[in-house]
């Protein structure tokens, strides 16, 4: 039951981030979007490891890695603009 709850929370986080960016509320370098993507993907990745779902392990940790690249881009953009990182 705990694994199911973690997977639902992770999926909701990723889907919410996607929905908010598609609706134009967030942009690709917004901290909330990046945080939901990274945390949601990591939660789903942990569930995939526990359930021994190799394809999903690859998918979720790759997704989290790509989201972390977005975090790095956001931090770099904010530093170049002279604003606070992710804030």
C-alpha positions in Angstrom: 0.0 0.0 0.0 2.9 2.4 0.8 4.5 1.7 -2.6 1.2 2.5 -4.4 0.8 5.7 -2.5 4.3 6.8 -3.4 3.7 6.0 -7.0 0.4 7.9 -7.1 2.1 11.0 -5.5 5.0 10.8 -7.9 2.7 10.5 -10.9 0.5 13.4 -9.8 3.6 15.6 -9.3 4.9 14.9 -12.8 1.5 15.2 -14.4 0.7 18.5 -12.5 4.0 19.9 -13.7 3.3 19.0 -17.3 -0.3 20.3 -17.0 0.9 23.6 -15.6 3.5 24.1 -18.2 1.1 23.2 -21.0 -1.5 25.7 -19.7 1.1 28.5 -19.7 1.0 29.0 -16.0 4.6 27.9 -15.6 7.6 28.1 -17.9 10.2 25.4 -18.5 12.7 27.1 -16.1 10.3 27.9 -13.3 11.4 26.4 -9.9 8.0 24.8 -9.2 8.0 23.0 -12.5 11.5 21.7 -12.1 11.0 20.7 -8.5 7.8 18.7 -9.3 9.5 17.0 -12.2 12.6 16.0 -10.2 10.9 14.9 -7.1 8.0 13.1 -8.9 10.4 11.3 -11.2 12.6 10.2 -8.3 9.6 8.9 -6.4 8.5 6.9 -9.4 12.1 5.7 -9.9 12.3 4.4 -6.4 9.0 2.5 -6.9 10.4 1.1 -10.1 13.5 -0.1 -8.3 11.5 -1.7 -5.5 9.2 -3.4 -8.1 12.1 -4.4 -10.3 10.7 -2.8 -13.4 13.9 -2.2 -15.4 12.3 -0.2 -18.2 10.6 2.2 -15.7 13.8 2.5 -13.7 15.5 3.7 -16.9 12.6 6.0 -17.8 12.2 7.7 -14.4 15.8 8.2 -13.6 16.5 9.6 -17.1 13.5 11.9 -16.7 14.9 13.1 -13.3 18.3 13.6 -14.9 16.8 15.7 -17.7 14.9 17.7 -15.1 18.1 18.3 -13.2 19.7 19.6 -16.4 16.8 22.1 -16.5 17.6 23.1 -12.9 21.2 23.8 -14.0 20.0 25.9 -16.9 17.7 27.8 -14.6 20.4 28.6 -12.1 22.8 29.7 -14.9 20.1 31.9 -16.5 19.3 33.5 -13.1 23.0 34.1 -12.4 23.5 35.8 -15.8 20.4 37.9 -15.2 21.6 38.9 -11.7 18.7 37.4 -9.8 18.6 34.9 -7.0 18.9 31.2 -7.9 15.6 29.5 -8.3 13.7 32.1 -6.4 
